[in-house]
Amino acid sequence: MNETENFLYFFIAIIILIIITFYAVLAIFLNNFNKKVNGTPTVMAWIPFANVYLLGKLTFNKDAGYGLIALFLLSGTLRLTFDKTTIVLSLPNVLQVILGAVFAGTFIATLIYGVQKYTNLDNKKHNKKIKK
């Protein structure tokens, strides 16, 4: 192997570790957020797609969760293969790119607002303890 391949493998490994770390931190956050809002932990925080729905639901409402899932699914392509027949379900590429960007922006904005809401819930609980 040459140096370029070694660097590429190292770079890919670092990217994969960052993604796994982000996923775990998001799942732990959503689990704690659900404990604060509903009083119980949830497995949905660790399940792909379900955690996106859970973020929208906890931050706003169920409709926001469904909207995030819809944006995520519409920005992708689904390929179904049966024997030698392949069915491709997708929107035009330009529309997929636009919806993908809208999903990414909406997801990040919802996550930021969710963290803020979580912090406010924590502060309200702390302030109630101080007043007692």
C-alpha positions as CSV (number, residue, x, y, z in Angstrom):
1,M,0.0,0.0,0.0
2,N,1.1,3.5,-0.6
3,E,0.8,6.5,1.6
4,T,-2.3,7.9,-0.2
5,E,-4.2,4.6,0.5
6,N,-3.1,4.6,4.1
7,F,-4.2,8.2,4.6
8,L,-7.6,7.4,2.8
9,Y,-8.2,4.4,5.1
10,F,-7.3,6.5,8.2
11,F,-9.6,9.4,7.0
12,I,-12.5,7.0,6.4
13,A,-12.0,5.4,9.9
14,I,-12.0,8.8,11.5
15,I,-15.2,9.8,9.7
16,I,-16.9,6.5,10.7
17,L,-15.9,7.1,14.4
18,I,-17.2,10.6,14.3
19,I,-20.6,9.4,12.8
20,I,-20.9,6.6,15.4
21,T,-20.1,9.1,18.2
22,F,-22.6,11.6,17.0
23,Y,-25.3,8.9,16.7
24,A,-24.6,7.7,20.2
25,V,-24.7,11.2,21.7
26,L,-27.9,11.9,19.8
27,A,-29.5,8.7,21.1
28,I,-28.4,9.4,24.7
29,F,-29.7,13.0,24.4
30,L,-33.1,11.8,23.0
31,N,-33.4,9.1,25.7
32,N,-32.8,11.7,28.4
33,F,-35.1,14.2,26.7
34,N,-37.9,11.6,26.6
35,K,-37.3,10.9,30.3
36,K,-37.8,14.6,31.1
37,V,-40.9,15.0,28.9
38,N,-42.7,11.7,29.4
39,G,-41.0,10.3,32.5
40,T,-39.7,7.1,31.0
41,P,-36.7,6.2,28.8
42,T,-37.4,4.9,25.2
43,V,-35.7,2.5,22.9
44,M,-36.8,4.7,19.9
45,A,-33.8,6.9,20.6
46,W,-31.5,4.1,19.3
47,I,-33.6,3.1,16.2
48,P,-32.8,4.7,12.9
49,F,-35.8,6.8,11.5
50,A,-37.5,6.4,14.8
51,N,-35.0,8.7,16.4
52,V,-35.6,11.4,13.8
53,Y,-39.4,11.1,14.5
54,L,-38.8,11.2,18.2
55,L,-36.7,14.4,17.9
56,G,-39.6,16.1,16.1
57,K,-42.2,14.8,18.5
58,L,-40.4,15.8,21.7
59,T,-39.3,19.2,20.3
60,F,-42.7,20.2,18.8
61,N,-45.3,17.5,18.2
62,K,-46.1,14.3,16.3
63,D,-46.7,16.1,13.1
64,A,-43.2,17.6,13.2
65,G,-41.8,14.1,13.7
66,Y,-43.8,12.8,10.7
67,G,-42.7,15.8,8.6
68,L,-39.0,15.2,9.4
69,I,-39.4,11.5,8.4
70,A,-41.2,12.5,5.2
71,L,-38.4,15.0,4.2
72,F,-35.8,12.3,4.9
73,L,-37.5,9.7,2.8
74,L,-38.4,12.0,-0.1
75,S,-34.8,13.1,-0.4
76,G,-33.6,9.5,-0.9
77,T,-33.9,6.7,-3.5
78,L,-35.4,3.3,-2.9
79,R,-34.3,0.4,-5.1
80,L,-36.3,-2.9,-4.9
81,T,-34.9,-5.9,-6.8
82,F,-37.0,-9.0,-7.4
83,D,-35.1,-11.7,-9.4
84,K,-33.9,-9.7,-12.4
85,T,-36.4,-6.9,-12.1
86,T,-35.4,-3.7,-10.4
87,I,-37.9,-1.0,-9.4
88,V,-36.5,2.4,-8.5
89,L,-38.6,4.8,-6.5
90,S,-37.3,8.4,-6.4
91,L,-38.1,12.0,-7.2
92,P,-36.1,13.9,-9.8
93,N,-32.5,14.5,-8.8
94,V,-32.8,18.2,-8.4
95,L,-35.9,17.9,-6.2
96,Q,-34.0,15.2,-4.1
97,V,-31.1,17.6,-3.6
98,I,-33.4,20.4,-2.5
99,L,-35.4,18.2,-0.1
100,G,-32.1,16.8,1.3
101,A,-30.9,20.3,2.0
102,V,-34.3,21.3,3.5
103,F,-34.2,18.1,5.7
104,A,-30.6,18.8,6.8
105,G,-31.4,22.4,7.8
106,T,-34.7,21.4,9.5
107,F,-33.0,18.6,11.4
108,I,-30.2,20.8,12.7
109,A,-32.6,23.6,13.6
110,T,-34.9,21.1,15.4
111,L,-32.0,19.6,17.2
112,I,-30.8,23.1,18.4
113,Y,-34.3,24.0,19.5
114,G,-34.6,20.6,21.2
115,V,-31.4,21.1,23.2
116,Q,-32.7,24.6,24.2
117,K,-36.0,23.1,25.2
118,Y,-34.3,20.4,27.2
119,T,-32.1,22.9,29.0
120,N,-35.2,25.0,29.8
121,L,-37.0,21.9,31.2
122,D,-33.9,21.3,33.3
123,N,-33.8,24.9,34.6
124,K,-37.5,24.9,35.5
125,K,-37.1,21.7,37.5
126,H,-34.0,23.2,39.2
127,N,-35.8,26.4,40.0
128,K,-38.8,24.5,41.6
129,K,-36.4,22.7,43.9
130,I,-34.8,26.0,45.0
131,K,-38.2,27.7,45.7
132,K,-39.3,24.8,48.0
